[in-house]
Amino acid sequence: MFTLLLSPFFLFFIPALLLFRQRARTLYGSTSKHALQKEVMLPYSPTELTTTDLITIVANVLLKYIPLYGAPQLLSTDSGFELPHIRLYGPMKVDEADTALFRTAAGVEHDQSEATNPFLLVTLTTPLLITILSHPASPIKPLGAVNTRNRFKFHNPHLCSSESDLIKASKKGQLVYVASMGGAGRRKKRGMEFNVSITVSHNNAPVLTQELSFLQFLPKSAKPAYKEEEKDTQEIEGLKSVGLTTTNHMAVPGDGPRAYAACSKDYNPIHVSSLAAKFFGFKSAIAHGNHVTALIVQNAMDSMPGVLRERAEAEKKGQVTSQEPHEQVVSWLVPKGELQQEIVLEVAFVKPVTPLPADVQVTWVEGTKPAGTGQRVEFIANLGGRPCVVGSVE
């Protein structure tokens, strides 16, 4: 026995196990995995997760599939499911290295103006998703869950699109985050839909709120049974044009998922490995949904110089031109000055963007809203003539 304990395997395994348990306590706290409420203060930002932290998270994900350990049982109700309440909070840090990685992933030119793609904070908070889903108290099995639709509320679009202001606020300790999940899970045809909420605040005022919806696949025998008469609220309709329409082409590069994973720390194998993606039935690695959304916004931003030149030339000729739909979106999401106007961007992921590289056609349309409730622009991204991402900005 003494010889066994001194073997190279155990000399490596025992310290690794102790390190794993120590990091797990930091990430998840010490409450039993069967607790119905869990609140954890993380001592560092999601941008500061180390390789050890990521290995710990992956290990906890894999442990959920081991029968003797497993994930907590998913509690069902007459109308759906009841999920335990889990809440993570801590400081949000943003530095030059983070913004450089994001600029590379989003295709932002390094000599571009100070205003940046407002999806910077969305990307940098992504590690909170896998941290909360992999929590021992969560019954969710992350490898069997897909992001179906998201709602982003930019309370302060100016700060979200200003790298320098975010970095300054971070250095002063003025940025914090809260990530939470729990409560009712909704029965869907293929499983259960549930939400994860993430809010980033500056001096106690919300800057960005995210409502992220996921579908956890379940067997058909899972209770409660799906009722056919219940209409799925995620049905996608075609865009209803009531005004101008603009169409652009957008490239999703083959190495895009790896570039996005470098700044979001979302190394899900179906995104970064073609072999793993093929195992799950895809032709190649698939693009991250929020990466595609960030690229759509960046595509609109990149088209602005050409739009403004064309308008200037038209005005010289005495022609009057209207503001194009995607131009409105850029003016809302990347405002000039510090005008505070809350902007909501909603997006639904209809079809994976694969194979990569891909040429995606993005159409922007002046959408419909009830009279007197403000402006709305809708967009649809098509790949091979089929919609893959649809959404709206208002």
C-alpha positions in Angstrom: 0.0 0.0 0.0 2.8 2.4 0.9 4.5 1.7 -2.4 1.2 2.4 -4.2 0.8 5.7 -2.5 4.3 6.7 -3.7 3.7 5.7 -7.3 4.0 8.6 -9.9 0.2 8.4 -10.5 -0.8 9.0 -6.9 2.0 11.6 -6.4 0.3 13.6 -9.3 -3.3 12.6 -8.6 -3.6 13.5 -4.9 -2.2 17.1 -5.3 -4.4 17.6 -8.4 -7.4 16.4 -6.5 -6.7 18.8 -3.6 -6.2 21.7 -6.0 -9.4 20.8 -7.9 -11.4 20.7 -4.6 -9.9 24.1 -3.5 -10.8 25.8 -6.9 -14.2 24.2 -6.8 -14.9 25.7 -3.4 -13.9 29.1 -4.8 -16.1 28.8 -7.9 -19.1 27.1 -6.3 -19.0 27.6 -2.5 -19.4 24.7 -0.1 -23.2 24.2 -0.1 -24.5 20.7 -0.9 -25.4 20.1 -4.5 -28.9 19.4 -3.4 -29.4 23.0 -2.0 -32.4 24.9 -3.5 -30.7 28.3 -3.1 -27.1 29.1 -3.6 -25.3 32.5 -3.5 -21.6 32.7 -4.3 -19.3 35.8 -4.3 -16.5 35.2 -6.7 -13.3 37.1 -5.7 -12.4 37.8 -9.3 -13.8 38.8 -12.7 -14.9 36.2 -15.3 -12.2 37.7 -17.5 -9.6 36.5 -14.9 -10.6 32.8 -15.0 -7.4 30.7 -15.2 -6.6 27.5 -17.0 -7.1 25.7 -13.7 -10.5 27.3 -13.3 -11.6 26.2 -16.8 -10.4 22.6 -16.1 -12.3 22.7 -12.8 -15.5 23.8 -14.7 -15.0 21.2 -17.4 -14.5 18.5 -14.7 -17.8 19.5 -13.0 -19.6 19.4 -16.3 -18.3 15.9 -16.9 -19.1 14.8 -13.4 -22.8 15.5 -14.0 -22.8 12.6 -16.4 -21.4 10.1 -14.0 -24.2 8.0 -12.5 -22.9 7.7 -8.9 -22.2 11.4 -8.7 -24.5 12.9 -11.3 -26.4 16.1 -11.5 -29.3 16.8 -9.0 -32.6 15.5 -10.1 -34.7 17.9 -12.2 -37.8 18.7 -10.2 -41.0 18.6 -12.2 -44.3 20.4 -11.5 -47.8 20.1 -13.1 -47.0 22.8 -15.6 -43.2 22.6 -16.0 -40.1 22.4 -13.9 -38.6 24.0 -10.8 -34.9 24.9 -10.9 -32.8 25.8 -7.8 -31.9 29.5 -7.4 -28.2 30.1 -8.0 -26.6 33.6 -7.9 -23.0 34.6 -8.6 -21.7 38.1 -8.1 -18.3 39.9 -8.0 -16.1 42.5 -9.6 -16.1 43.0 -13.4 -12.6 43.8 -14.9 -11.9 45.0 -18.4 -8.3 45.7 -19.6 -6.5 46.3 -22.9 -5.8 42.6 -23.4 -9.5 41.8 -23.2 -10.4 44.5 -25.7 -7.7 43.4 -28.1 -8.9 39.8 -28.1 -12.5 41.0 -28.7 -11.5 43.3 -31.5 -9.8 40.4 -33.3 -12.9 38.2 -32.8 -15.4 40.8 -33.9 -13.3 42.0 -36.9 -12.8 45.5 -35.5 -10.0 47.4 -37.3 -7.3 48.3 -34.8 -7.1 51.8 -36.2 -10.8 52.3 -35.9 -12.2 55.1 -33.8 -12.6 54.8 -30.0 -16.2 53.6 -30.3 -16.3 49.9 -30.3 -18.8 47.1 -30.8 -21.2 47.2 -27.8 -21.0 43.4 -27.6 -17.7 43.6 -25.7 -19.3 43.2 -22.3 -21.6 40.5 -23.6 -18.5 38.5 -24.7 -16.5 39.1 -21.5 -19.3 37.9 -19.2 -19.7 34.6 -21.2 -17.6 32.6 -18.7 -20.4 33.2 -16.1 -22.7 31.1 -18.2 -20.7 27.9 -18.0 -19.8 28.6 -14.4 -23.4 28.8 -13.3 -24.6 25.9 -15.5 -21.8 23.7 -14.2 -22.6 24.5 -10.6 -23.1 21.2 -8.5 -26.5 22.5 -7.4 -27.7 22.9 -11.0 -29.6 20.0 -12.6 -28.6 21.2 -16.0 -26.3 19.1 -18.1 -24.5 21.8 -20.2 -23.5 19.5 -23.0 -27.1 18.8 -23.6 -28.3 22.4 -23.6 -28.3 24.9 -26.4 -28.7 28.7 -26.5 -32.0 29.4 -28.4 -32.6 33.2 -28.0 -31.3 36.2 -26.1 -32.5 39.6 -25.0 -29.9 42.3 -24.4 -30.9 45.6 -22.8 -28.2 48.3 -23.1 -29.1 50.7 -20.3 -26.0 52.8 -21.1 -25.1 52.3 -24.8 -22.4 55.0 -24.6 -20.4 53.1 -21.8 -21.0 49.7 -23.5 -19.4 51.0 -26.7 -16.5 52.9 -25.0 -13.4 50.8 -24.4 -11.5 53.6 -22.6 -14.4 54.4 -20.2 -14.9 50.7 -19.4 -11.2 50.3 -18.6 -11.2 53.4 -16.5 -14.3 52.3 -14.6 -12.8 48.8 -14.1 -9.5 50.2 -12.7 -11.5 52.3 -10.2 -13.5 49.2 -9.1 -16.8 50.6 -10.3 -18.0 47.6 -12.4 -19.7 44.6 -10.8 -21.7 41.7 -12.2 -24.6 39.5 -11.0 -25.4 36.2 -12.7 -28.5 34.2 -11.7 -30.7 31.3 -12.7 -33.6 29.4 -11.1 -37.3 29.3 -10.7 -39.7 27.9 -13.4 -38.5 25.9 -16.3 -40.9 25.8 -19.3 -41.8 22.5 -21.0 -41.0 22.5 -24.7 -41.4 19.9 -27.4 -37.8 18.8 -27.2 -37.1 19.4 -23.5 -37.1 22.3 -21.0 -36.4 26.0 -21.7 -34.9 28.1 -18.9 -33.2 31.5 -18.5 -29.9 32.7 -17.2 -29.7 36.5 -16.3 -26.5 38.5 -16.2 -26.3 42.2 -15.3 -23.3 44.4 -15.3 -23.5 47.6 -13.2 -21.5 50.8 -12.9 -21.7 52.6 -9.6 -24.9 50.6 -8.8 -26.6 51.6 -12.0 -27.2 48.9 -14.6 -25.2 49.1 -17.8 -26.2 45.9 -19.5 -28.8 43.3 -18.7 -28.9 39.9 -20.5 -31.7 37.4 -20.5 -30.3 34.3 -22.1 -32.7 31.4 -22.9 -31.5 27.8 -23.2 -33.1 24.5 -24.2 -32.2 21.5 -22.1 -32.9 18.4 -24.2 -35.0 15.8 -22.4 -36.3 12.3 -23.4 -39.9 12.2 -24.7 -40.8 10.3 -21.6 -39.9 13.1 -19.3 -42.7 14.5 -17.1 -44.7 16.7 -17.4 -45.5 15.7 -21.0 -45.4 18.2 -23.7 -48.9 19.4 -24.7 -49.3 19.8 -28.5 -51.9 22.6 -28.1 -49.3 24.8 -26.4 -47.9 27.0 -29.1 -44.1 27.5 -28.9 -43.4 31.2 -28.4 -40.2 30.9 -30.4 -41.8 30.4 -33.8 -40.1 32.6 -36.3 -42.0 34.7 -38.8 -40.7 36.5 -41.8 -39.8 40.2 -41.5 -42.7 42.6 -42.0 -41.3 45.4 -44.0 -43.0 48.8 -43.6 -40.2 50.9 -44.9 -36.6 50.8 -46.2 -34.7 47.6 -46.6 -30.9 47.2 -46.7 -29.0 44.0 -47.4 -25.3 43.4 -46.7 -23.0 40.4 -47.0 -21.1 39.3 -43.9 -18.1 36.9 -43.7 -17.9 34.4 -40.8 -14.2 33.2 -41.0 -13.2 29.6 -40.5 -11.0 30.5 -37.5 -13.8 32.8 -36.0 -14.9 30.3 -33.3 -11.4 30.0 -31.9 -10.9 33.7 -31.9 -14.2 34.2 -30.1 -13.3 31.4 -27.6 -10.1 33.2 -26.8 -11.9 36.2 -25.4 -15.2 34.5 -24.2 -13.5 31.4 -22.8 -16.3 29.3 -24.4 -14.4 26.4 -25.6 -17.4 24.1 -26.2 -16.0 21.4 -28.5 -18.7 21.9 -31.2 -17.3 25.4 -31.7 -13.6 24.8 -31.7 -13.3 21.2 -33.1 -14.6 20.1 -36.4 -14.2 16.5 -35.3 -16.4 17.1 -32.2 -18.9 19.0 -34.2 -19.2 16.1 -36.7 -19.7 13.7 -33.8 -22.8 15.7 -32.9 -24.1 15.7 -36.5 -22.7 19.0 -37.9 -20.6 19.4 -41.1 -17.9 21.3 -39.3 -17.4 23.5 -36.2 -20.3 25.9 -35.7 -20.1 29.6 -34.9 -21.1 30.9 -31.4 -24.5 32.5 -31.6 -23.5 35.6 -29.8 -20.4 35.8 -32.0 -22.6 35.9 -35.1 -24.7 38.6 -33.5 -21.6 40.7 -32.7 -20.5 40.2 -36.3 -23.9 41.4 -37.5 -23.6 44.6 -35.4 -20.0 45.1 -36.6 -21.1 44.6 -40.2 -23.5 47.5 -39.8 -20.9 49.6 -38.2 -18.3 48.9 -40.9 -20.8 50.0 -43.6 -21.3 53.4 -42.1 -18.5 55.3 -43.9 -19.8 54.2 -47.3 -23.4 55.1 -46.4 -22.3 58.5 -45.2 -20.3 59.2 -48.4 -23.2 58.2 -50.6 -25.5 60.6 -48.6 -23.0 63.4 -48.9 -22.8 62.9 -52.6 -26.6 62.8 -52.9 -26.9 66.0 -50.9 -24.4 67.8 -53.2 -26.8 66.9 -56.1 -29.8 68.3 -54.2 -31.2 64.8 -53.5 -32.9 64.0 -50.2 -32.1 60.6 -48.7 -33.6 58.8 -45.7 -31.7 57.2 -42.9 -31.2 53.5 -43.7 -32.4 50.8 -41.1 -29.0 49.6 -40.1 -27.8 53.2 -39.8 -30.5 53.8 -37.2 -29.2 50.7 -35.3 -25.6 52.0 -35.2 -26.8 55.4 -34.0 -28.7 53.8 -31.2 -26.1 51.2 -30.1 -23.0 53.5 -30.6 -24.3 56.9 -29.8 -22.3 60.1 -30.2 -21.9 61.9 -26.8 -23.3 60.5 -23.6 -27.0 60.6 -24.5 -28.6 57.9 -22.3 -31.3 56.0 -24.2 -32.0 52.4 -23.3 -31.8 50.1 -26.4 -33.1 46.5 -26.5 -31.7 44.0 -29.0 -33.5 40.6 -29.2 -32.1 37.7 -31.2 -33.3 34.1 -31.9 -31.0 31.4 -33.2 -32.9 29.4 -35.9 -30.1 27.4 -37.6 -26.4 26.8 -36.8 -24.0 28.8 -38.9 -22.0 26.0 -40.4 -19.9 25.0 -42.4 -17.3 27.6 -41.9 -16.1 29.9 -43.4 -19.5 31.2 -44.4 -20.9 34.1 -46.4 -24.0 35.3 -44.5 -26.6 37.7 -46.1 -27.9 40.2 -43.5 -31.1 42.1 -44.3 -32.2 45.1 -42.2 -35.8 46.3 -42.3 -37.8 49.1 -40.8 -40.0 47.1 -38.5 -43.4 47.4 -37.0 -44.3 48.7 -33.5 -47.5 49.9 -31.9 -48.1 53.6 -32.6 -46.4 55.9 -30.3 -44.0 53.4 -28.7 -40.8 54.3 -30.6 -38.8 53.0 -33.5 -37.9 49.4 -34.3 -35.5 47.8 -36.8 -35.6 44.1 -37.6 -32.9 41.9 -39.1 -32.5 38.5 -40.6 -29.3 36.6 -41.4 -29.5 34.0 -44.1 -27.1 31.3 -44.9 -27.6 29.4 -48.2 -31.0 31.0 -48.6 -32.2 29.8 -45.1 -32.6 32.0 -42.0 -30.0 31.3 -39.3 -30.4 34.3 -37.0 -33.3 36.7 -36.7 -33.8 39.6 -34.4 -34.8 43.2 -33.7 -33.4 46.4 -32.2 -35.6 49.1 -30.6 
